[in-house]
Amino acid sequence: NYDEAARVQKLFASQLLSLIPRSDSPLSIYELGCGSGFLTSGLVEQFPASSISAIDFSAAMLQRAARRCPS
């Protein structure tokens, strides 16, 4: 399935999260092309007080992201 094959996406999400200073606490975060939510889940964890909007063209990916990040 997609999540098992998405090694590059997981690595990219992890590296991108490590570049964002934890001291930053944005009010809103917009993620374009969230896929199944690898980066989204990290953003939720790193910025729990931020309002996060994640979008994707694929309804199936949005469903996966919603399961990964129910909030």
Z-matrix of the N, CA and C atoms (Angstrom, degrees):
N
C 1 1.452
C 2 1.520 1 110.16
N 3 1.304 2 116.31 1 170.42
C 4 1.467 3 121.62 2 -174.24
C 5 1.524 4 112.25 3 -56.96
N 6 1.323 5 116.90 4 -48.58
C 7 1.468 6 120.03 5 -175.73
C 8 1.524 7 112.40 6 -60.91
N 9 1.314 8 117.62 7 -34.22
C 10 1.466 9 120.70 8 178.69
C 11 1.534 10 111.70 9 -72.76
N 12 1.323 11 117.11 10 -32.30
C 13 1.464 12 121.39 11 -176.84
C 14 1.531 13 113.24 12 -89.34
N 15 1.314 14 117.81 13 -9.29
C 16 1.468 15 121.55 14 -172.04
C 17 1.525 16 112.31 15 -88.86
N 18 1.305 17 117.24 16 53.41
C 19 1.472 18 121.11 17 -179.07
C 20 1.527 19 111.97 18 -64.79
N 21 1.310 20 116.43 19 -42.92
C 22 1.470 21 120.73 20 -179.19
C 23 1.525 22 110.07 21 -64.03
N 24 1.323 23 117.19 22 -41.92
C 25 1.458 24 120.80 23 -179.68
C 26 1.530 25 111.12 24 -63.12
N 27 1.323 26 116.80 25 -41.02
C 28 1.472 27 120.66 26 178.26
C 29 1.525 28 110.70 27 -64.56
N 30 1.315 29 116.69 28 -43.17
C 31 1.462 30 121.30 29 179.25
C 32 1.528 31 110.40 30 -64.01
N 33 1.318 32 117.02 31 -45.26
C 34 1.455 33 121.20 32 179.00
C 35 1.527 34 111.23 33 -60.86
N 36 1.316 35 117.30 34 -45.08
C 37 1.467 36 121.39 35 179.68
C 38 1.523 37 110.60 36 -60.89
N 39 1.305 38 116.58 37 -43.88
C 40 1.464 39 120.88 38 179.48
C 41 1.524 40 111.76 39 -63.29
N 42 1.320 41 116.78 40 -44.60
C 43 1.462 42 120.45 41 -179.99
C 44 1.529 43 111.37 42 -67.43
N 45 1.314 44 116.93 43 -40.02
C 46 1.454 45 120.45 44 179.01
C 47 1.529 46 110.69 45 -63.53
N 48 1.321 47 117.62 46 -43.40
C 49 1.465 48 120.93 47 178.21
C 50 1.521 49 111.88 48 -61.68
N 51 1.320 50 116.97 49 -35.61
C 52 1.463 51 119.97 50 -179.08
C 53 1.528 52 111.94 51 -69.43
N 54 1.332 53 117.65 52 -19.68
C 55 1.465 54 121.60 53 179.90
C 56 1.528 55 113.31 54 -85.01
N 57 1.319 56 117.04 55 -15.75
C 58 1.461 57 120.76 56 -177.82
C 59 1.527 58 108.39 57 -87.98
N 60 1.337 59 117.72 58 119.94
C 61 1.469 60 119.53 59 179.80
C 62 1.525 61 111.00 60 -59.73
N 63 1.308 62 115.62 61 132.84
C 64 1.467 63 120.29 62 -179.82
C 65 1.524 64 111.57 63 -68.97
N 66 1.325 65 116.36 64 -18.36
C 67 1.457 66 119.41 65 178.88
C 68 1.526 67 111.63 66 -72.48
N 69 1.339 68 116.69 67 -22.33
C 70 1.464 69 120.17 68 176.66
C 71 1.529 70 108.43 69 -71.62
N 72 1.300 71 116.15 70 138.46
C 73 1.458 72 120.58 71 176.70
C 74 1.525 73 108.27 72 -139.43
N 75 1.326 74 116.18 73 79.76
C 76 1.461 75 119.26 74 -176.63
C 77 1.529 76 111.64 75 -67.14
N 78 1.323 77 115.36 76 149.86
C 79 1.464 78 119.49 77 176.52
C 80 1.526 79 110.38 78 -68.81
N 81 1.339 80 115.93 79 -40.22
C 82 1.459 81 121.34 80 -177.20
C 83 1.520 82 110.26 81 -134.82
N 84 1.317 83 115.09 82 144.58
C 85 1.463 84 122.25 83 175.28
C 86 1.522 85 106.77 84 -130.13
N 87 1.345 86 116.54 85 131.74
C 88 1.457 87 121.95 86 177.37
C 89 1.518 88 108.20 87 -117.35
N 90 1.315 89 115.64 88 120.70
C 91 1.463 90 120.52 89 178.91
C 92 1.526 91 108.58 90 -110.25
N 93 1.321 92 115.87 91 118.54
C 94 1.455 93 121.64 92 179.88
C 95 1.515 94 109.39 93 -98.44
N 96 1.317 95 117.29 94 125.58
C 97 1.464 96 120.90 95 -178.26
C 98 1.510 97 110.98 96 77.65
N 99 1.314 98 116.77 97 53.92
C 100 1.472 99 121.24 98 -173.38
C 101 1.523 100 113.89 99 -73.05
N 102 1.333 101 117.26 100 -14.68
C 103 1.459 102 118.63 101 -178.81
C 104 1.514 103 110.60 102 58.12
N 105 1.313 104 116.35 103 -135.00
C 106 1.467 105 119.96 104 -178.16
C 107 1.526 106 112.61 105 -90.82
N 108 1.327 107 117.49 106 8.70
C 109 1.457 108 120.26 107 169.68
C 110 1.513 109 118.11 108 96.17
N 111 1.336 110 118.30 109 19.62
C 112 1.471 111 119.30 110 178.10
C 113 1.527 112 111.15 111 -58.09
N 114 1.322 113 115.96 112 -54.00
C 115 1.457 114 120.25 113 -179.21
C 116 1.523 115 110.47 114 -69.12
N 117 1.309 116 116.52 115 -39.06
C 118 1.461 117 121.04 116 -179.32
C 119 1.524 118 111.31 117 -55.91
N 120 1.328 119 116.76 118 -46.29
C 121 1.465 120 119.63 119 -178.87
C 122 1.525 121 111.16 120 -63.55
N 123 1.319 122 117.36 121 -36.80
C 124 1.461 123 120.73 122 176.38
C 125 1.512 124 112.06 123 -67.41
N 126 1.325 125 116.47 124 -38.17
C 127 1.466 126 120.56 125 177.64
C 128 1.525 127 110.66 126 -65.17
N 129 1.316 128 116.67 127 -41.72
C 130 1.466 129 121.34 128 178.20
C 131 1.530 130 110.04 129 -60.56
N 132 1.320 131 115.63 130 -42.94
C 133 1.467 132 120.41 131 -179.87
C 134 1.531 133 111.40 132 -68.21
N 135 1.325 134 116.77 133 -43.26
C 136 1.462 135 121.19 134 -175.32
C 137 1.527 136 112.74 135 -77.34
N 138 1.327 137 117.01 136 -29.01
C 139 1.459 138 121.51 137 -177.10
C 140 1.532 139 110.77 138 -131.09
N 141 1.308 140 117.63 139 67.34
C 142 1.466 141 120.35 140 -174.26
C 143 1.532 142 114.19 141 -63.87
N 144 1.314 143 118.07 142 -23.58
C 145 1.466 144 120.45 143 -178.90
C 146 1.527 145 112.61 144 -88.15
N 147 1.320 146 117.63 145 -8.69
C 148 1.466 147 121.42 146 -177.89
C 149 1.528 148 110.72 147 -82.74
N 150 1.313 149 115.72 148 149.19
C 151 1.455 150 121.77 149 172.10
C 152 1.529 151 106.85 150 -86.49
N 153 1.322 152 117.38 151 118.67
C 154 1.462 153 121.23 152 -175.44
C 155 1.523 154 109.76 153 -112.69
N 156 1.331 155 115.85 154 124.84
C 157 1.457 156 122.86 155 175.90
C 158 1.517 157 107.56 156 -114.56
N 159 1.317 158 115.92 157 120.80
C 160 1.461 159 121.38 158 -179.20
C 161 1.522 160 108.50 159 -119.44
N 162 1.330 161 116.30 160 130.13
C 163 1.458 162 119.97 161 -179.36
C 164 1.528 163 110.28 162 -127.61
N 165 1.317 164 114.92 163 157.44
C 166 1.460 165 121.48 164 177.69
C 167 1.528 166 107.61 165 -156.41
N 168 1.315 167 117.19 166 152.57
C 169 1.461 168 121.25 167 177.17
C 170 1.521 169 111.82 168 -70.16
N 171 1.317 170 116.73 169 -28.04
C 172 1.453 171 121.47 170 -174.57
C 173 1.532 172 111.67 171 -91.15
N 174 1.314 173 115.69 172 119.81
C 175 1.471 174 120.30 173 177.67
C 176 1.528 175 110.60 174 -62.81
N 177 1.333 176 117.02 175 -36.24
C 178 1.461 177 120.36 176 179.47
C 179 1.526 178 111.13 177 -64.43
N 180 1.341 179 117.29 178 -40.00
C 181 1.462 180 120.40 179 177.79
C 182 1.523 181 110.73 180 -67.16
N 183 1.309 182 117.23 181 -39.86
C 184 1.466 183 120.07 182 177.78
C 185 1.528 184 111.13 183 -61.82
N 186 1.320 185 116.65 184 -37.55
C 187 1.470 186 119.95 185 177.05
C 188 1.522 187 110.62 186 -64.19
N 189 1.328 188 117.16 187 -41.97
C 190 1.467 189 120.68 188 177.82
C 191 1.525 190 111.01 189 -64.46
N 192 1.333 191 116.26 190 -42.65
C 193 1.457 192 120.30 191 178.76
C 194 1.519 193 110.81 192 -63.42
N 195 1.315 194 117.26 193 -38.97
C 196 1.471 195 121.27 194 178.90
C 197 1.522 196 111.12 195 -65.29
N 198 1.327 197 117.31 196 -35.74
C 199 1.477 198 119.98 197 176.34
C 200 1.526 199 110.91 198 -69.45
N 201 1.344 200 116.56 199 -37.13
C 202 1.455 201 120.95 200 -179.74
C 203 1.536 202 110.54 201 -71.95
N 204 1.312 203 116.97 202 -34.25
C 205 1.484 204 122.70 203 -176.68
C 206 1.521 205 109.09 204 -128.33
N 207 1.303 206 118.36 205 75.85
C 208 1.457 207 119.89 206 -175.79
C 209 1.527 208 115.05 207 -61.15
N 210 1.324 209 117.07 208 -22.94
C 211 1.467 210 118.22 209 -179.91
C 212 1.501 211 110.90 210 -79.39
